[in-house]
Amino acid sequence: MAFFDHPDFDGHEQVVLGHDRASGLRAIIAIHDTRRGPALGGCRTFAYADDTAALRDVLRLSRSMTYKAAMAEVPYGGGKAVIIADPRRDKHAGLFRALGRMIDGLGGRYITAEDAGTTVDDLQDVARETPCVVGVRRRPDIDGNMGTGDPSPATAYGVLIGIRAAVAHHLGADTLTGLRVAVQGLGNVGWKLAARLHAAGAQLWVADTDGERAREAERAFGATAVAPDRIVDVAADVFAPCALGSVIDDVTVDRLKAAVVAGSANNQLDRPEHAEQLRQVGIAYAPDYVINAGGLIDVSYERDALDDPQRVRTHIERIGPTLTQIFRQADREGVPTDRVAARMAEERLEQRPSRVA
């Protein structure tokens, strides 16, 4: 397949393939857009089936990061890195140091952070080779507790804010007490979101490929564990995808029984057409790059040396009004929410970047 004709190529400024013989690194970095500032986006470590799957993922993720930064109103562009490796077996310090050298060679155009399969410890190894990394410095988190730099608490908080906005608009609910939420994926963000939902009084159904993790959520949150391939069938108020992308596809879009789709996963829709299918059956979709921006907001403040948890928290809370604006506009126009969000993001890409909190 010719690269520039790839269906997920979207005018990306730069796509770099990296290989390091000594460490075994095989990585792709995609810089989508730097009009608002250096590209900022996490590094995903995943056992992709082949190079084609890795390329598709990094192209889609980097484009989403551009829109995420624009909608979150942070002065950064969009980029992403993927490492083709099994995070359970193949990770070691040399792999991430090699990635650090690869990133450093880009001269500050791309700044990396945590993503699925990559931890704070991994990023510490990246930081030994380049300053172009965030999420590695101990600092107060959004709750004022001294944290490791992990942005997942901020991401989970932003999703909670987004769920509140979605159910207020679509269901007329002014509380989460008794709300039925099906959480798919109990990784760093999914677990923290489940904890916040439980504290707010929601009823939880959970699924994770790690069965013990799901059983632990039963004990911790009074949740009901569901098989991973059945979580989309739960008759919930909210379906919260918090695992990998493309969960809403040609099959699952017809199986969904939730009234709202609102979660932390990136690229939840396998194809753009699925947003219109959700709209036609009355399911409200919170565009993923809007609702899951809390982590990006958090690490952008770290990058700019602004250690003010309350300021970060206030900035994250703007996710709610932004989503409400998107829902209302989509209703007025009779179009899917992702179309409205994309239009807003494109408009903001033409504006001078500035912080709003």
C-alpha positions in Angstrom: 0.0 0.0 0.0 1.4 3.4 -0.9 1.9 5.4 2.2 0.4 8.7 1.1 -2.7 6.9 -0.1 -3.2 5.1 3.3 -6.8 5.6 4.4 -5.6 6.9 7.8 -3.0 9.3 6.4 -4.3 12.8 7.2 -1.6 15.2 6.0 0.7 14.1 8.8 3.8 16.3 8.9 6.3 13.5 9.7 6.2 9.7 10.2 9.4 8.1 11.4 10.3 4.4 11.5 12.8 3.4 14.1 14.9 0.3 14.6 17.7 -0.4 17.0 19.5 -3.6 16.5 21.0 -3.9 20.0 17.7 -3.4 21.9 15.4 -4.9 19.3 13.4 -1.7 19.2 10.8 -1.4 16.4 8.9 1.8 16.7 6.9 4.3 14.7 6.5 8.0 15.6 3.8 10.0 13.9 3.7 13.8 14.1 0.4 14.9 12.8 0.2 18.7 13.4 2.4 21.2 15.1 0.6 24.4 14.3 -0.3 24.9 18.0 3.1 23.7 19.4 5.3 20.7 19.6 3.4 17.4 19.2 2.6 15.9 22.5 1.2 12.3 22.9 1.9 9.1 24.6 3.9 6.0 23.6 1.9 2.7 23.2 3.6 -0.6 23.6 1.6 -3.4 22.0 2.0 -6.7 20.3 0.6 -5.7 17.0 -0.3 -8.4 14.5 1.9 -6.8 11.9 3.5 -3.5 10.8 0.3 -2.5 9.0 -1.7 -2.6 12.2 0.9 -0.6 14.0 0.9 2.0 11.3 -2.8 2.3 11.3 -2.9 2.7 15.0 -0.2 5.4 15.2 -1.7 7.4 12.4 -5.2 7.4 13.9 -3.9 8.1 17.5 -1.7 11.0 16.4 -4.5 12.7 14.6 -6.7 12.3 17.6 -4.0 13.9 19.8 -4.1 17.0 17.5 -7.8 17.3 18.0 -7.5 16.5 21.7 -5.0 19.2 22.3 -7.0 21.7 20.4 -10.3 20.9 22.2 -8.5 20.9 25.6 -7.0 24.3 24.7 -3.4 23.5 25.5 -0.5 24.9 23.5 0.6 21.7 21.9 0.1 19.7 18.7 -0.6 16.1 18.1 1.7 13.1 17.9 2.0 9.5 19.0 4.6 6.7 19.3 4.1 3.0 19.1 6.5 0.2 20.0 5.9 -3.1 18.4 6.4 -5.4 21.3 4.6 -7.5 23.9 4.5 -5.3 27.1 4.3 -8.5 29.2 7.4 -10.1 27.8 9.5 -7.8 25.7 10.0 -4.6 27.7 13.4 -3.7 29.1 15.4 -0.6 29.8 17.4 -0.7 26.6 14.3 -0.7 24.5 13.1 2.6 26.0 16.5 4.2 26.0 16.6 3.5 22.3 13.2 5.1 21.9 14.5 8.1 23.9 17.4 8.5 21.4 15.0 8.2 18.5 12.8 10.9 20.0 15.8 13.1 20.8 16.7 13.0 17.2 13.5 14.8 16.3 14.8 18.0 17.8 11.9 18.7 20.2 9.1 18.3 17.6 7.6 15.3 19.6 7.2 14.9 23.3 6.2 11.5 24.6 4.2 10.4 27.6 2.5 7.3 29.1 0.0 5.2 27.1 -1.2 1.6 27.1 1.6 -0.9 27.8 4.0 1.8 28.9 4.6 2.8 32.5 6.2 5.7 34.5 9.3 3.4 35.0 9.6 2.9 31.2 9.4 6.7 30.7 12.2 7.2 33.2 14.4 5.2 30.9 13.3 7.3 28.0 14.2 10.4 30.1 17.8 9.2 30.4 18.2 9.9 26.7 16.0 12.9 26.0 14.2 15.8 27.8 11.2 15.4 25.5 9.2 13.3 27.9 6.5 14.1 30.5 4.8 12.1 33.2 8.0 11.3 35.0 8.4 13.8 37.7 7.0 13.4 41.2 4.5 16.2 41.8 1.1 16.7 43.4 -1.8 15.1 41.5 -5.2 16.7 41.0 -6.3 15.6 44.4 -3.3 17.2 46.0 -1.5 13.9 46.8 2.1 13.5 45.9 2.1 11.3 42.8 4.6 9.7 40.5 3.7 11.8 37.4 1.2 9.2 36.1 -1.6 11.1 34.4 -4.2 8.4 34.8 -5.9 10.1 37.8 -6.4 13.2 35.7 -7.8 11.2 32.8 -10.2 9.3 35.0 -11.4 12.6 36.6 -12.0 14.1 33.2 -14.0 11.1 32.0 -16.1 11.4 35.2 -16.8 15.0 34.4 -17.7 14.0 30.9 -20.1 11.3 32.0 -21.9 13.8 34.3 -22.3 16.1 31.3 -23.5 13.4 29.0 -26.1 12.0 31.4 -27.3 15.4 32.3 -27.9 16.3 28.7 -29.2 13.0 27.4 -30.9 11.5 30.4 -31.8 14.6 32.4 -29.9 13.2 35.4 -28.3 15.6 37.8 -26.7 12.9 39.9 -24.7 9.7 39.4 -26.4 7.9 42.3 -27.9 4.7 41.0 -26.6 5.3 37.5 -25.8 2.0 35.8 -22.3 2.1 34.2 -20.6 -0.7 32.3 -16.8 -0.2 32.4 -14.8 -2.0 29.8 -11.2 -2.3 30.8 -9.7 -2.0 34.3 -6.2 -0.7 33.6 -4.8 2.5 35.2 -7.6 4.7 34.0 -10.5 2.3 34.0 -9.8 1.3 37.6 -9.6 4.9 38.8 -12.8 5.8 36.9 -14.6 2.8 38.5 -13.4 4.0 41.9 -14.7 7.5 41.3 -18.0 6.3 39.9 -18.4 4.0 42.9 -17.8 6.9 45.3 -20.4 8.9 43.4 -23.0 6.1 44.0 -23.1 4.5 40.5 -23.9 0.8 40.0 -21.0 -0.9 38.1 -20.6 -3.7 35.7 -17.0 -4.4 34.8 -15.0 -6.5 32.4 -11.2 -7.0 31.9 -9.1 -9.6 30.1 -7.6 -10.2 33.5 -10.3 -12.1 35.3 -8.8 -11.5 38.7 -8.8 -7.7 38.1 -12.5 -7.9 37.5 -13.1 -10.0 40.6 -11.1 -7.5 42.6 -13.4 -4.8 41.3 -16.4 -6.8 42.6 -14.8 -6.8 46.0 -13.7 -3.2 46.0 -16.7 -1.5 44.3 -19.6 -4.0 44.6 -19.4 -4.3 40.9 -20.8 -7.2 38.8 -18.1 -8.8 36.7 -19.0 -9.7 33.1 -17.1 -11.6 30.4 -15.1 -9.2 28.2 -17.0 -10.2 25.1 -20.4 -9.5 26.8 -19.8 -6.1 28.4 -21.3 -4.3 25.4 -24.6 -6.3 26.0 -25.2 -4.9 29.5 -28.4 -2.8 29.7 -26.6 0.1 31.3 -27.2 3.9 31.2 -23.6 4.4 30.2 -21.1 2.2 28.4 -17.6 3.4 29.3 -14.9 1.9 26.9 -11.6 2.2 28.8 -9.5 -0.4 27.0 -8.1 -0.2 23.4 -9.8 1.3 20.4 -12.3 0.3 17.7 -14.7 -1.2 20.3 -17.7 0.2 18.4 -17.6 -1.7 15.1 -20.0 -3.2 12.7 -21.0 -5.9 15.2 -21.0 -4.2 18.5 -22.8 -1.0 17.3 -26.0 -3.2 16.9 -25.5 -4.9 20.3 -25.1 -1.8 22.5 -27.9 -1.4 25.0 -26.6 1.7 26.8 -28.0 5.2 26.3 -24.6 6.9 26.4 -21.1 5.9 25.3 -18.5 7.8 27.3 -15.1 6.4 28.2 -11.4 6.9 28.2 -10.3 4.7 25.3 -8.8 6.4 22.2 -10.4 5.9 18.8 -13.5 4.1 20.1 -15.2 4.1 16.7 -13.8 1.7 14.3 -15.1 3.8 11.4 -16.6 7.3 11.4 -19.9 6.0 10.1 -20.5 4.3 13.5 -21.1 7.8 15.0 -24.1 8.3 12.8 -25.3 4.8 13.5 -25.2 5.6 17.2 -27.1 8.8 16.7 -29.8 7.1 14.6 -30.6 4.7 17.5 -30.6 7.5 20.1 -27.3 6.7 21.8 -25.3 9.8 22.8 -21.6 9.5 22.0 -19.0 11.6 23.9 -16.2 12.1 21.3 -13.2 10.3 22.9 -10.6 12.9 22.2 -12.8 15.4 24.1 -13.8 13.4 27.2 -10.4 11.7 27.7 -8.2 14.8 27.6 -7.6 15.1 31.3 -4.3 13.3 31.2 -3.0 15.5 28.3 -4.0 18.6 30.3 -2.2 17.3 33.3 1.1 16.5 31.6 1.0 19.7 29.6 1.1 21.6 32.9 4.0 19.5 34.0 5.8 20.3 30.7 5.3 24.0 31.4 6.4 23.7 35.0 3.1 24.8 36.4 2.6 22.6 39.5 -0.8 23.8 40.6 -3.2 20.9 41.1 -6.3 23.2 41.5 -5.5 25.0 38.3 -5.2 21.6 36.5 -8.4 20.4 38.1 -10.3 23.6 37.0 -8.9 23.2 33.4 -10.1 19.5 33.3 -13.5 20.5 34.5 -14.0 22.5 31.3 -14.5 19.1 29.6 -18.1 19.1 30.9 -19.2 22.4 29.3 -17.4 21.6 26.1 -19.2 18.3 25.8 -22.5 20.0 26.6 -21.9 22.5 23.8 -21.1 19.6 21.4 -24.3 17.7 22.4 -26.5 20.7 22.0 -25.0 21.7 18.6 -25.3 18.1 17.3 -29.0 18.0 18.3 -29.7 21.3 16.6 -28.1 20.2 13.4 -29.2 16.6 13.4 -25.6 15.4 13.0 -23.3 13.0 15.0 -21.4 14.5 17.8 -18.0 13.6 16.3 -18.7 15.8 13.3 -19.4 18.8 15.5 -16.3 18.1 17.7 -14.1 17.8 14.6 -15.3 21.1 13.2 -14.7 22.8 16.5 -11.2 21.3 16.7 -10.3 22.4 13.1 -11.5 26.0 14.0 -9.3 26.0 17.1 -6.3 24.8 15.1 -6.4 28.1 13.2 -6.4 30.1 16.5 -3.5 31.4 18.6 -3.0 28.7 21.3 -3.4 29.8 24.9 -4.4 28.3 28.2 -7.9 28.9 29.5 -7.5 28.1 33.2 
